[in-house]
Amino acid sequence: MLRHEFRPGKLVAGAVLVLVGVLYAGDAGDAWQIPWFVAIPLVAGGLCLAGAVALLTGRVRRRRASRSGADPA
């Protein structure tokens, strides 16, 4: 049994932030050059994607709960 419910929106947000961290760690280690402004669209786009995934997940959960008669919360 799961200890908590799965939150794919948080997973997407975390994966994007880890990606940005890896990119800048590679830049700090002189593996490649990343301009400073690359993080802004990556983080903003990742947070928008995470919000869309969370919204979709919430709607799917509410629909499944209403079909089974369970409490959606």
CHARMM internal coordinates of N, CA and C (Angstrom, degrees):
IC EDIT
DIST 1 N 1 CA 1.4451
DIST 1 CA 1 C 1.5299
ANGL 1 N 1 CA 1 C 108.90
DIST 1 C 2 N 1.3297
ANGL 1 CA 1 C 2 N 115.14
DIHE 1 N 1 CA 1 C 2 N 141.96
DIST 2 N 2 CA 1.4553
ANGL 1 C 2 N 2 CA 120.40
DIHE 1 CA 1 C 2 N 2 CA 179.61
DIST 2 CA 2 C 1.5271
ANGL 2 N 2 CA 2 C 110.74
DIHE 1 C 2 N 2 CA 2 C -73.43
DIST 2 C 3 N 1.3007
ANGL 2 CA 2 C 3 N 115.76
DIHE 2 N 2 CA 2 C 3 N 143.21
DIST 3 N 3 CA 1.4625
ANGL 2 C 3 N 3 CA 119.77
DIHE 2 CA 2 C 3 N 3 CA 177.19
DIST 3 CA 3 C 1.5195
ANGL 3 N 3 CA 3 C 111.37
DIHE 2 C 3 N 3 CA 3 C -80.20
DIST 3 C 4 N 1.3056
ANGL 3 CA 3 C 4 N 116.95
DIHE 3 N 3 CA 3 C 4 N -26.25
DIST 4 N 4 CA 1.4587
ANGL 3 C 4 N 4 CA 121.96
DIHE 3 CA 3 C 4 N 4 CA 177.69
DIST 4 CA 4 C 1.5188
ANGL 4 N 4 CA 4 C 108.04
DIHE 3 C 4 N 4 CA 4 C -149.21
DIST 4 C 5 N 1.3258
ANGL 4 CA 4 C 5 N 115.27
DIHE 4 N 4 CA 4 C 5 N 165.00
DIST 5 N 5 CA 1.4511
ANGL 4 C 5 N 5 CA 118.55
DIHE 4 CA 4 C 5 N 5 CA -178.79
DIST 5 CA 5 C 1.5249
ANGL 5 N 5 CA 5 C 110.57
DIHE 4 C 5 N 5 CA 5 C -78.34
DIST 5 C 6 N 1.3104
ANGL 5 CA 5 C 6 N 115.34
DIHE 5 N 5 CA 5 C 6 N 150.57
DIST 6 N 6 CA 1.4564
ANGL 5 C 6 N 6 CA 122.48
DIHE 5 CA 5 C 6 N 6 CA -179.96
DIST 6 CA 6 C 1.5237
ANGL 6 N 6 CA 6 C 109.32
DIHE 5 C 6 N 6 CA 6 C -75.77
DIST 6 C 7 N 1.3201
ANGL 6 CA 6 C 7 N 117.06
DIHE 6 N 6 CA 6 C 7 N 129.36
DIST 7 N 7 CA 1.4574
ANGL 6 C 7 N 7 CA 123.19
DIHE 6 CA 6 C 7 N 7 CA 179.99
DIST 7 CA 7 C 1.5300
ANGL 7 N 7 CA 7 C 109.71
DIHE 6 C 7 N 7 CA 7 C -118.29
DIST 7 C 8 N 1.3407
ANGL 7 CA 7 C 8 N 118.14
DIHE 7 N 7 CA 7 C 8 N 91.27
DIST 8 N 8 CA 1.4605
ANGL 7 C 8 N 8 CA 119.74
DIHE 7 CA 7 C 8 N 8 CA -176.57
DIST 8 CA 8 C 1.5219
ANGL 8 N 8 CA 8 C 113.94
DIHE 7 C 8 N 8 CA 8 C -65.89
DIST 8 C 9 N 1.3294
ANGL 8 CA 8 C 9 N 118.85
DIHE 8 N 8 CA 8 C 9 N -25.96
DIST 9 N 9 CA 1.4649
ANGL 8 C 9 N 9 CA 120.75
DIHE 8 CA 8 C 9 N 9 CA 177.40
DIST 9 CA 9 C 1.5224
ANGL 9 N 9 CA 9 C 111.34
DIHE 8 C 9 N 9 CA 9 C -63.48
DIST 9 C 10 N 1.3205
ANGL 9 CA 9 C 10 N 115.91
DIHE 9 N 9 CA 9 C 10 N -41.73
DIST 10 N 10 CA 1.4643
ANGL 9 C 10 N 10 CA 119.82
DIHE 9 CA 9 C 10 N 10 CA 177.75
DIST 10 CA 10 C 1.5254
ANGL 10 N 10 CA 10 C 111.05
DIHE 9 C 10 N 10 CA 10 C -68.05
DIST 10 C 11 N 1.3260
ANGL 10 CA 10 C 11 N 116.94
DIHE 10 N 10 CA 10 C 11 N -34.10
DIST 11 N 11 CA 1.4587
ANGL 10 C 11 N 11 CA 121.25
DIHE 10 CA 10 C 11 N 11 CA 176.89
DIST 11 CA 11 C 1.5208
ANGL 11 N 11 CA 11 C 110.58
DIHE 10 C 11 N 11 CA 11 C -63.66
DIST 11 C 12 N 1.3234
ANGL 11 CA 11 C 12 N 117.32
DIHE 11 N 11 CA 11 C 12 N -44.68
DIST 12 N 12 CA 1.4665
ANGL 11 C 12 N 12 CA 121.23
DIHE 11 CA 11 C 12 N 12 CA 179.24
DIST 12 CA 12 C 1.5254
ANGL 12 N 12 CA 12 C 110.61
DIHE 11 C 12 N 12 CA 12 C -64.23
DIST 12 C 13 N 1.3205
ANGL 12 CA 12 C 13 N 117.30
DIHE 12 N 12 CA 12 C 13 N -45.04
DIST 13 N 13 CA 1.4636
ANGL 12 C 13 N 13 CA 120.91
DIHE 12 CA 12 C 13 N 13 CA 179.34
DIST 13 CA 13 C 1.5269
ANGL 13 N 13 CA 13 C 111.00
DIHE 12 C 13 N 13 CA 13 C -61.51
DIST 13 C 14 N 1.3164
ANGL 13 CA 13 C 14 N 116.79
DIHE 13 N 13 CA 13 C 14 N -44.19
DIST 14 N 14 CA 1.4567
ANGL 13 C 14 N 14 CA 120.33
DIHE 13 CA 13 C 14 N 14 CA 178.67
DIST 14 CA 14 C 1.5127
ANGL 14 N 14 CA 14 C 112.75
DIHE 13 C 14 N 14 CA 14 C -64.55
DIST 14 C 15 N 1.3342
ANGL 14 CA 14 C 15 N 117.01
DIHE 14 N 14 CA 14 C 15 N -39.54
DIST 15 N 15 CA 1.4660
ANGL 14 C 15 N 15 CA 120.39
DIHE 14 CA 14 C 15 N 15 CA 179.54
DIST 15 CA 15 C 1.5247
ANGL 15 N 15 CA 15 C 111.13
DIHE 14 C 15 N 15 CA 15 C -65.24
DIST 15 C 16 N 1.3251
ANGL 15 CA 15 C 16 N 117.00
DIHE 15 N 15 CA 15 C 16 N -39.66
DIST 16 N 16 CA 1.4653
ANGL 15 C 16 N 16 CA 119.89
DIHE 15 CA 15 C 16 N 16 CA 178.65
DIST 16 CA 16 C 1.5199
ANGL 16 N 16 CA 16 C 110.71
DIHE 15 C 16 N 16 CA 16 C -66.91
DIST 16 C 17 N 1.3174
ANGL 16 CA 16 C 17 N 117.50
DIHE 16 N 16 CA 16 C 17 N -42.33
DIST 17 N 17 CA 1.4614
ANGL 16 C 17 N 17 CA 119.56
DIHE 16 CA 16 C 17 N 17 CA 179.64
DIST 17 CA 17 C 1.5265
ANGL 17 N 17 CA 17 C 111.80
DIHE 16 C 17 N 17 CA 17 C -67.48
DIST 17 C 18 N 1.3332
ANGL 17 CA 17 C 18 N 117.33
DIHE 17 N 17 CA 17 C 18 N -34.99
DIST 18 N 18 CA 1.4693
ANGL 17 C 18 N 18 CA 120.08
DIHE 17 CA 17 C 18 N 18 CA 174.87
DIST 18 CA 18 C 1.5239
ANGL 18 N 18 CA 18 C 109.74
DIHE 17 C 18 N 18 CA 18 C -65.50
DIST 18 C 19 N 1.3378
ANGL 18 CA 18 C 19 N 117.63
DIHE 18 N 18 CA 18 C 19 N -40.77
DIST 19 N 19 CA 1.4591
ANGL 18 C 19 N 19 CA 121.42
DIHE 18 CA 18 C 19 N 19 CA 177.74
DIST 19 CA 19 C 1.5205
ANGL 19 N 19 CA 19 C 111.33
DIHE 18 C 19 N 19 CA 19 C -59.30
DIST 19 C 20 N 1.3306
ANGL 19 CA 19 C 20 N 116.92
DIHE 19 N 19 CA 19 C 20 N -45.75
DIST 20 N 20 CA 1.4668
ANGL 19 C 20 N 20 CA 120.58
DIHE 19 CA 19 C 20 N 20 CA 178.22
DIST 20 CA 20 C 1.5285
ANGL 20 N 20 CA 20 C 110.05
DIHE 19 C 20 N 20 CA 20 C -62.46
DIST 20 C 21 N 1.3171
ANGL 20 CA 20 C 21 N 117.14
DIHE 20 N 20 CA 20 C 21 N -40.63
DIST 21 N 21 CA 1.4656
ANGL 20 C 21 N 21 CA 120.21
DIHE 20 CA 20 C 21 N 21 CA 177.90
DIST 21 CA 21 C 1.5218
ANGL 21 N 21 CA 21 C 112.17
DIHE 20 C 21 N 21 CA 21 C -63.60
DIST 21 C 22 N 1.3229
ANGL 21 CA 21 C 22 N 117.61
DIHE 21 N 21 CA 21 C 22 N -40.45
DIST 22 N 22 CA 1.4672
ANGL 21 C 22 N 22 CA 121.27
DIHE 21 CA 21 C 22 N 22 CA 178.38
DIST 22 CA 22 C 1.5208
ANGL 22 N 22 CA 22 C 110.39
DIHE 21 C 22 N 22 CA 22 C -65.95
DIST 22 C 23 N 1.3329
ANGL 22 CA 22 C 23 N 116.95
DIHE 22 N 22 CA 22 C 23 N -40.68
DIST 23 N 23 CA 1.4655
ANGL 22 C 23 N 23 CA 119.82
DIHE 22 CA 22 C 23 N 23 CA 178.29
DIST 23 CA 23 C 1.5207
ANGL 23 N 23 CA 23 C 111.33
DIHE 22 C 23 N 23 CA 23 C -60.40
DIST 23 C 24 N 1.3168
ANGL 23 CA 23 C 24 N 117.09
DIHE 23 N 23 CA 23 C 24 N -45.52
DIST 24 N 24 CA 1.4528
ANGL 23 C 24 N 24 CA 119.74
DIHE 23 CA 23 C 24 N 24 CA -178.91
DIST 24 CA 24 C 1.5307
ANGL 24 N 24 CA 24 C 112.49
DIHE 23 C 24 N 24 CA 24 C -75.44
DIST 24 C 25 N 1.3157
ANGL 24 CA 24 C 25 N 117.32
DIHE 24 N 24 CA 24 C 25 N -27.09
DIST 25 N 25 CA 1.4680
ANGL 24 C 25 N 25 CA 118.96
DIHE 24 CA 24 C 25 N 25 CA 173.77
DIST 25 CA 25 C 1.5285
ANGL 25 N 25 CA 25 C 109.98
DIHE 24 C 25 N 25 CA 25 C -67.82
DIST 25 C 26 N 1.3263
ANGL 25 CA 25 C 26 N 116.42
DIHE 25 N 25 CA 25 C 26 N -39.97
DIST 26 N 26 CA 1.4594
ANGL 25 C 26 N 26 CA 119.76
DIHE 25 CA 25 C 26 N 26 CA 175.46
DIST 26 CA 26 C 1.5135
ANGL 26 N 26 CA 26 C 111.76
DIHE 25 C 26 N 26 CA 26 C -64.22
DIST 26 C 27 N 1.3253
ANGL 26 CA 26 C 27 N 116.51
DIHE 26 N 26 CA 26 C 27 N -36.66
DIST 27 N 27 CA 1.4644
ANGL 26 C 27 N 27 CA 120.25
DIHE 26 CA 26 C 27 N 27 CA 176.62
DIST 27 CA 27 C 1.5229
ANGL 27 N 27 CA 27 C 110.65
DIHE 26 C 27 N 27 CA 27 C -66.99
DIST 27 C 28 N 1.3317
ANGL 27 CA 27 C 28 N 116.78
DIHE 27 N 27 CA 27 C 28 N -40.38
DIST 28 N 28 CA 1.4662
ANGL 27 C 28 N 28 CA 119.97
DIHE 27 CA 27 C 28 N 28 CA 179.25
DIST 28 CA 28 C 1.5219
ANGL 28 N 28 CA 28 C 111.47
DIHE 27 C 28 N 28 CA 28 C -67.81
DIST 28 C 29 N 1.3270
ANGL 28 CA 28 C 29 N 117.14
DIHE 28 N 28 CA 28 C 29 N -30.90
DIST 29 N 29 CA 1.4568
ANGL 28 C 29 N 29 CA 121.11
DIHE 28 CA 28 C 29 N 29 CA 178.79
DIST 29 CA 29 C 1.5149
ANGL 29 N 29 CA 29 C 113.65
DIHE 28 C 29 N 29 CA 29 C -87.71
DIST 29 C 30 N 1.3192
ANGL 29 CA 29 C 30 N 117.34
DIHE 29 N 29 CA 29 C 30 N 9.82
DIST 30 N 30 CA 1.4699
ANGL 29 C 30 N 30 CA 124.20
DIHE 29 CA 29 C 30 N 30 CA 179.49
DIST 30 CA 30 C 1.5182
ANGL 30 N 30 CA 30 C 112.98
DIHE 29 C 30 N 30 CA 30 C 59.85
DIST 30 C 31 N 1.3328
ANGL 30 CA 30 C 31 N 117.31
DIHE 30 N 30 CA 30 C 31 N 29.38
DIST 31 N 31 CA 1.4623
ANGL 30 C 31 N 31 CA 120.28
DIHE 30 CA 30 C 31 N 31 CA 174.44
DIST 31 CA 31 C 1.5320
ANGL 31 N 31 CA 31 C 110.01
DIHE 30 C 31 N 31 CA 31 C -79.16
DIST 31 C 32 N 1.3329
ANGL 31 CA 31 C 32 N 117.39
DIHE 31 N 31 CA 31 C 32 N -33.75
DIST 32 N 32 CA 1.4572
ANGL 31 C 32 N 32 CA 122.87
DIHE 31 CA 31 C 32 N 32 CA 177.40
DIST 32 CA 32 C 1.5159
ANGL 32 N 32 CA 32 C 108.37
DIHE 31 C 32 N 32 CA 32 C -158.64
DIST 32 C 33 N 1.3165
ANGL 32 CA 32 C 33 N 117.05
DIHE 32 N 32 CA 32 C 33 N 171.85
DIST 33 N 33 CA 1.4606
ANGL 32 C 33 N 33 CA 121.91
DIHE 32 CA 32 C 33 N 33 CA -179.63
DIST 33 CA 33 C 1.5246
ANGL 33 N 33 CA 33 C 109.32
DIHE 32 C 33 N 33 CA 33 C -110.42
DIST 33 C 34 N 1.2987
ANGL 33 CA 33 C 34 N 116.78
DIHE 33 N 33 CA 33 C 34 N 125.04
DIST 34 N 34 CA 1.4661
ANGL 33 C 34 N 34 CA 123.63
DIHE 33 CA 33 C 34 N 34 CA 177.79
DIST 34 CA 34 C 1.5302
ANGL 34 N 34 CA 34 C 107.71
DIHE 33 C 34 N 34 CA 34 C -121.04
DIST 34 C 35 N 1.3416
ANGL 34 CA 34 C 35 N 117.92
DIHE 34 N 34 CA 34 C 35 N 124.46
DIST 35 N 35 CA 1.4684
ANGL 34 C 35 N 35 CA 118.97
DIHE 34 CA 34 C 35 N 35 CA 175.45
DIST 35 CA 35 C 1.5339
ANGL 35 N 35 CA 35 C 110.91
DIHE 34 C 35 N 35 CA 35 C -63.70
DIST 35 C 36 N 1.3070
ANGL 35 CA 35 C 36 N 117.84
DIHE 35 N 35 CA 35 C 36 N 151.65
DIST 36 N 36 CA 1.4506
ANGL 35 C 36 N 36 CA 122.26
DIHE 35 CA 35 C 36 N 36 CA -174.54
DIST 36 CA 36 C 1.5208
ANGL 36 N 36 CA 36 C 111.86
DIHE 35 C 36 N 36 CA 36 C -64.38
DIST 36 C 37 N 1.3326
ANGL 36 CA 36 C 37 N 118.30
DIHE 36 N 36 CA 36 C 37 N -30.29
DIST 37 N 37 CA 1.4539
ANGL 36 C 37 N 37 CA 121.24
DIHE 36 CA 36 C 37 N 37 CA -174.14
DIST 37 CA 37 C 1.5308
ANGL 37 N 37 CA 37 C 113.49
DIHE 36 C 37 N 37 CA 37 C -82.40
DIST 37 C 38 N 1.3064
ANGL 37 CA 37 C 38 N 119.44
DIHE 37 N 37 CA 37 C 38 N -0.90
DIST 38 N 38 CA 1.4659
ANGL 37 C 38 N 38 CA 122.17
DIHE 37 CA 37 C 38 N 38 CA -179.99
DIST 38 CA 38 C 1.5336
ANGL 38 N 38 CA 38 C 111.19
DIHE 37 C 38 N 38 CA 38 C -67.20
DIST 38 C 39 N 1.3093
ANGL 38 CA 38 C 39 N 116.84
DIHE 38 N 38 CA 38 C 39 N -30.52
DIST 39 N 39 CA 1.4722
ANGL 38 C 39 N 39 CA 120.45
DIHE 38 CA 38 C 39 N 39 CA -177.28
DIST 39 CA 39 C 1.5266
ANGL 39 N 39 CA 39 C 112.31
DIHE 38 C 39 N 39 CA 39 C -65.88
DIST 39 C 40 N 1.3193
ANGL 39 CA 39 C 40 N 117.67
DIHE 39 N 39 CA 39 C 40 N -31.54
DIST 40 N 40 CA 1.4685
ANGL 39 C 40 N 40 CA 120.42
DIHE 39 CA 39 C 40 N 40 CA -175.53
DIST 40 CA 40 C 1.5327
ANGL 40 N 40 CA 40 C 111.85
DIHE 39 C 40 N 40 CA 40 C -62.58
DIST 40 C 41 N 1.3437
ANGL 40 CA 40 C 41 N 120.31
DIHE 40 N 40 CA 40 C 41 N -54.14
DIST 41 N 41 CA 1.4686
ANGL 40 C 41 N 41 CA 117.94
DIHE 40 CA 40 C 41 N 41 CA 179.15
DIST 41 CA 41 C 1.5274
ANGL 41 N 41 CA 41 C 113.22
DIHE 40 C 41 N 41 CA 41 C -69.75
DIST 41 C 42 N 1.3275
ANGL 41 CA 41 C 42 N 117.51
DIHE 41 N 41 CA 41 C 42 N -30.85
DIST 42 N 42 CA 1.4640
ANGL 41 C 42 N 42 CA 119.33
DIHE 41 CA 41 C 42 N 42 CA 177.87
DIST 42 CA 42 C 1.5197
ANGL 42 N 42 CA 42 C 111.36
DIHE 41 C 42 N 42 CA 42 C -64.82
DIST 42 C 43 N 1.3093
ANGL 42 CA 42 C 43 N 117.19
DIHE 42 N 42 CA 42 C 43 N -47.95
DIST 43 N 43 CA 1.4660
ANGL 42 C 43 N 43 CA 120.93
DIHE 42 CA 42 C 43 N 43 CA -179.48
DIST 43 CA 43 C 1.5286
ANGL 43 N 43 CA 43 C 110.50
DIHE 42 C 43 N 43 CA 43 C -67.94
DIST 43 C 44 N 1.3289
ANGL 43 CA 43 C 44 N 117.52
DIHE 43 N 43 CA 43 C 44 N -44.31
DIST 44 N 44 CA 1.4631
ANGL 43 C 44 N 44 CA 120.13
DIHE 43 CA 43 C 44 N 44 CA -179.58
DIST 44 CA 44 C 1.5345
ANGL 44 N 44 CA 44 C 110.71
DIHE 43 C 44 N 44 CA 44 C -63.80
DIST 44 C 45 N 1.3185
ANGL 44 CA 44 C 45 N 117.11
DIHE 44 N 44 CA 44 C 45 N -45.18
DIST 45 N 45 CA 1.4551
ANGL 44 C 45 N 45 CA 120.30
DIHE 44 CA 44 C 45 N 45 CA 178.39
DIST 45 CA 45 C 1.5165
ANGL 45 N 45 CA 45 C 112.27
DIHE 44 C 45 N 45 CA 45 C -64.82
DIST 45 C 46 N 1.3226
ANGL 45 CA 45 C 46 N 116.36
DIHE 45 N 45 CA 45 C 46 N -39.58
DIST 46 N 46 CA 1.4616
ANGL 45 C 46 N 46 CA 120.39
DIHE 45 CA 45 C 46 N 46 CA 178.26
DIST 46 CA 46 C 1.5134
ANGL 46 N 46 CA 46 C 112.73
DIHE 45 C 46 N 46 CA 46 C -65.11
DIST 46 C 47 N 1.3275
ANGL 46 CA 46 C 47 N 116.72
DIHE 46 N 46 CA 46 C 47 N -39.44
DIST 47 N 47 CA 1.4602
ANGL 46 C 47 N 47 CA 119.92
DIHE 46 CA 46 C 47 N 47 CA 178.40
DIST 47 CA 47 C 1.5290
ANGL 47 N 47 CA 47 C 111.06
DIHE 46 C 47 N 47 CA 47 C -69.72
DIST 47 C 48 N 1.3250
ANGL 47 CA 47 C 48 N 116.99
DIHE 47 N 47 CA 47 C 48 N -36.65
DIST 48 N 48 CA 1.4769
ANGL 47 C 48 N 48 CA 119.35
DIHE 47 CA 47 C 48 N 48 CA 175.59
DIST 48 CA 48 C 1.5239
ANGL 48 N 48 CA 48 C 110.63
DIHE 47 C 48 N 48 CA 48 C -65.16
DIST 48 C 49 N 1.3284
ANGL 48 CA 48 C 49 N 116.74
DIHE 48 N 48 CA 48 C 49 N -42.80
DIST 49 N 49 CA 1.4582
ANGL 48 C 49 N 49 CA 120.28
DIHE 48 CA 48 C 49 N 49 CA 177.74
DIST 49 CA 49 C 1.5261
ANGL 49 N 49 CA 49 C 110.83
DIHE 48 C 49 N 49 CA 49 C -63.48
DIST 49 C 50 N 1.3224
ANGL 49 CA 49 C 50 N 117.30
DIHE 49 N 49 CA 49 C 50 N -41.69
DIST 50 N 50 CA 1.4586
ANGL 49 C 50 N 50 CA 121.11
DIHE 49 CA 49 C 50 N 50 CA 178.66
DIST 50 CA 50 C 1.5288
ANGL 50 N 50 CA 50 C 110.58
DIHE 49 C 50 N 50 CA 50 C -63.60
DIST 50 C 51 N 1.3258
ANGL 50 CA 50 C 51 N 117.38
DIHE 50 N 50 CA 50 C 51 N -39.26
DIST 51 N 51 CA 1.4526
ANGL 50 C 51 N 51 CA 120.63
DIHE 50 CA 50 C 51 N 51 CA 177.01
DIST 51 CA 51 C 1.5237
ANGL 51 N 51 CA 51 C 112.20
DIHE 50 C 51 N 51 CA 51 C -64.43
DIST 51 C 52 N 1.3309
ANGL 51 CA 51 C 52 N 116.08
DIHE 51 N 51 CA 51 C 52 N -40.86
DIST 52 N 52 CA 1.4629
ANGL 51 C 52 N 52 CA 119.48
DIHE 51 CA 51 C 52 N 52 CA 177.76
DIST 52 CA 52 C 1.5257
ANGL 52 N 52 CA 52 C 111.40
DIHE 51 C 52 N 52 CA 52 C -65.33
DIST 52 C 53 N 1.3217
ANGL 52 CA 52 C 53 N 116.91
DIHE 52 N 52 CA 52 C 53 N -40.41
DIST 53 N 53 CA 1.4677
ANGL 52 C 53 N 53 CA 120.58
DIHE 52 CA 52 C 53 N 53 CA 177.86
DIST 53 CA 53 C 1.5231
ANGL 53 N 53 CA 53 C 110.52
DIHE 52 C 53 N 53 CA 53 C -65.29
DIST 53 C 54 N 1.3165
ANGL 53 CA 53 C 54 N 117.32
DIHE 53 N 53 CA 53 C 54 N -41.69
DIST 54 N 54 CA 1.4655
ANGL 53 C 54 N 54 CA 120.63
DIHE 53 CA 53 C 54 N 54 CA 178.92
DIST 54 CA 54 C 1.5267
ANGL 54 N 54 CA 54 C 111.02
DIHE 53 C 54 N 54 CA 54 C -64.98
DIST 54 C 55 N 1.3283
ANGL 54 CA 54 C 55 N 117.30
DIHE 54 N 54 CA 54 C 55 N -39.87
DIST 55 N 55 CA 1.4559
ANGL 54 C 55 N 55 CA 120.75
DIHE 54 CA 54 C 55 N 55 CA 177.64
DIST 55 CA 55 C 1.5235
ANGL 55 N 55 CA 55 C 110.89
DIHE 54 C 55 N 55 CA 55 C -63.64
DIST 55 C 56 N 1.3138
ANGL 55 CA 55 C 56 N 116.67
DIHE 55 N 55 CA 55 C 56 N -45.42
DIST 56 N 56 CA 1.4542
ANGL 55 C 56 N 56 CA 120.98
DIHE 55 CA 55 C 56 N 56 CA 178.70
DIST 56 CA 56 C 1.5280
ANGL 56 N 56 CA 56 C 111.36
DIHE 55 C 56 N 56 CA 56 C -63.21
DIST 56 C 57 N 1.3227
ANGL 56 CA 56 C 57 N 116.91
DIHE 56 N 56 CA 56 C 57 N -42.19
DIST 57 N 57 CA 1.4617
ANGL 56 C 57 N 57 CA 121.05
DIHE 56 CA 56 C 57 N 57 CA 178.45
DIST 57 CA 57 C 1.5282
ANGL 57 N 57 CA 57 C 111.14
DIHE 56 C 57 N 57 CA 57 C -62.21
DIST 57 C 58 N 1.3314
ANGL 57 CA 57 C 58 N 117.05
DIHE 57 N 57 CA 57 C 58 N -42.76
DIST 58 N 58 CA 1.4611
ANGL 57 C 58 N 58 CA 120.39
DIHE 57 CA 57 C 58 N 58 CA 178.08
DIST 58 CA 58 C 1.5149
ANGL 58 N 58 CA 58 C 112.84
DIHE 57 C 58 N 58 CA 58 C -62.05
DIST 58 C 59 N 1.3257
ANGL 58 CA 58 C 59 N 116.18
DIHE 58 N 58 CA 58 C 59 N -40.50
DIST 59 N 59 CA 1.4622
ANGL 58 C 59 N 59 CA 119.28
DIHE 58 CA 58 C 59 N 59 CA 178.84
DIST 59 CA 59 C 1.5203
ANGL 59 N 59 CA 59 C 111.61
DIHE 58 C 59 N 59 CA 59 C -67.36
DIST 59 C 60 N 1.3293
ANGL 59 CA 59 C 60 N 116.92
DIHE 59 N 59 CA 59 C 60 N -40.37
DIST 60 N 60 CA 1.4650
ANGL 59 C 60 N 60 CA 120.05
DIHE 59 CA 59 C 60 N 60 CA 178.64
DIST 60 CA 60 C 1.5191
ANGL 60 N 60 CA 60 C 110.25
DIHE 59 C 60 N 60 CA 60 C -64.57
DIST 60 C 61 N 1.3211
ANGL 60 CA 60 C 61 N 117.41
DIHE 60 N 60 CA 60 C 61 N -41.86
DIST 61 N 61 CA 1.4696
ANGL 60 C 61 N 61 CA 120.23
DIHE 60 CA 60 C 61 N 61 CA -179.88
DIST 61 CA 61 C 1.5227
ANGL 61 N 61 CA 61 C 111.57
DIHE 60 C 61 N 61 CA 61 C -65.61
DIST 61 C 62 N 1.3383
ANGL 61 CA 61 C 62 N 117.03
DIHE 61 N 61 CA 61 C 62 N -41.21
DIST 62 N 62 CA 1.4609
ANGL 61 C 62 N 62 CA 119.40
DIHE 61 CA 61 C 62 N 62 CA 178.59
DIST 62 CA 62 C 1.5206
ANGL 62 N 62 CA 62 C 111.34
DIHE 61 C 62 N 62 CA 62 C -65.61
DIST 62 C 63 N 1.3118
ANGL 62 CA 62 C 63 N 116.47
DIHE 62 N 62 CA 62 C 63 N -38.77
DIST 63 N 63 CA 1.4657
ANGL 62 C 63 N 63 CA 119.61
DIHE 62 CA 62 C 63 N 63 CA 179.80
DIST 63 CA 63 C 1.5243
ANGL 63 N 63 CA 63 C 110.90
DIHE 62 C 63 N 63 CA 63 C -67.05
DIST 63 C 64 N 1.3406
ANGL 63 CA 63 C 64 N 116.83
DIHE 63 N 63 CA 63 C 64 N -42.74
DIST 64 N 64 CA 1.4647
ANGL 63 C 64 N 64 CA 119.43
DIHE 63 CA 63 C 64 N 64 CA 178.26
DIST 64 CA 64 C 1.5171
ANGL 64 N 64 CA 64 C 111.31
DIHE 63 C 64 N 64 CA 64 C -65.58
DIST 64 C 65 N 1.3374
ANGL 64 CA 64 C 65 N 116.58
DIHE 64 N 64 CA 64 C 65 N -38.55
DIST 65 N 65 CA 1.4657
ANGL 64 C 65 N 65 CA 119.78
DIHE 64 CA 64 C 65 N 65 CA -179.87
DIST 65 CA 65 C 1.5231
ANGL 65 N 65 CA 65 C 111.13
DIHE 64 C 65 N 65 CA 65 C -67.67
DIST 65 C 66 N 1.3275
ANGL 65 CA 65 C 66 N 116.87
DIHE 65 N 65 CA 65 C 66 N -36.88
DIST 66 N 66 CA 1.4573
ANGL 65 C 66 N 66 CA 118.65
DIHE 65 CA 65 C 66 N 66 CA 179.82
DIST 66 CA 66 C 1.5329
ANGL 66 N 66 CA 66 C 111.02
DIHE 65 C 66 N 66 CA 66 C -70.99
DIST 66 C 67 N 1.3180
ANGL 66 CA 66 C 67 N 117.44
DIHE 66 N 66 CA 66 C 67 N -30.79
DIST 67 N 67 CA 1.4499
ANGL 66 C 67 N 67 CA 120.22
DIHE 66 CA 66 C 67 N 67 CA 177.77
DIST 67 CA 67 C 1.5242
ANGL 67 N 67 CA 67 C 111.34
DIHE 66 C 67 N 67 CA 67 C -70.56
DIST 67 C 68 N 1.3280
ANGL 67 CA 67 C 68 N 116.42
DIHE 67 N 67 CA 67 C 68 N -37.57
DIST 68 N 68 CA 1.4614
ANGL 67 C 68 N 68 CA 119.54
DIHE 67 CA 67 C 68 N 68 CA -177.89
DIST 68 CA 68 C 1.5291
ANGL 68 N 68 CA 68 C 112.28
DIHE 67 C 68 N 68 CA 68 C -87.87
DIST 68 C 69 N 1.3241
ANGL 68 CA 68 C 69 N 117.23
DIHE 68 N 68 CA 68 C 69 N -11.35
DIST 69 N 69 CA 1.4633
ANGL 68 C 69 N 69 CA 120.41
DIHE 68 CA 68 C 69 N 69 CA 179.76
DIST 69 CA 69 C 1.5054
ANGL 69 N 69 CA 69 C 113.44
DIHE 68 C 69 N 69 CA 69 C 84.27
DIST 69 C 70 N 1.3042
ANGL 69 CA 69 C 70 N 118.03
DIHE 69 N 69 CA 69 C 70 N 8.94
DIST 70 N 70 CA 1.4699
ANGL 69 C 70 N 70 CA 121.78
DIHE 69 CA 69 C 70 N 70 CA -179.88
DIST 70 CA 70 C 1.5368
ANGL 70 N 70 CA 70 C 109.73
DIHE 69 C 70 N 70 CA 70 C -85.96
DIST 70 C 71 N 1.3214
ANGL 70 CA 70 C 71 N 115.35
DIHE 70 N 70 CA 70 C 71 N 167.74
DIST 71 N 71 CA 1.4478
ANGL 70 C 71 N 71 CA 122.63
DIHE 70 CA 70 C 71 N 71 CA 177.11
DIST 71 CA 71 C 1.5301
ANGL 71 N 71 CA 71 C 108.41
DIHE 70 C 71 N 71 CA 71 C -76.02
DIST 71 C 72 N 1.3738
ANGL 71 CA 71 C 72 N 120.91
DIHE 71 N 71 CA 71 C 72 N 126.22
DIST 72 N 72 CA 1.4546
ANGL 71 C 72 N 72 CA 121.64
DIHE 71 CA 71 C 72 N 72 CA -176.85
DIST 72 CA 72 C 1.5202
ANGL 72 N 72 CA 72 C 113.84
DIHE 71 C 72 N 72 CA 72 C -71.35
DIST 72 C 73 N 1.3141
ANGL 72 CA 72 C 73 N 119.75
DIHE 72 N 72 CA 72 C 73 N -15.68
DIST 73 N 73 CA 1.4560
ANGL 72 C 73 N 73 CA 121.68
DIHE 72 CA 72 C 73 N 73 CA -177.83
DIST 73 CA 73 C 1.4605
ANGL 73 N 73 CA 73 C 111.76
DIHE 72 C 73 N 73 CA 73 C -84.14
END
COOR INIT
IC SEED 1 N 1 CA 1 C
IC BUILD
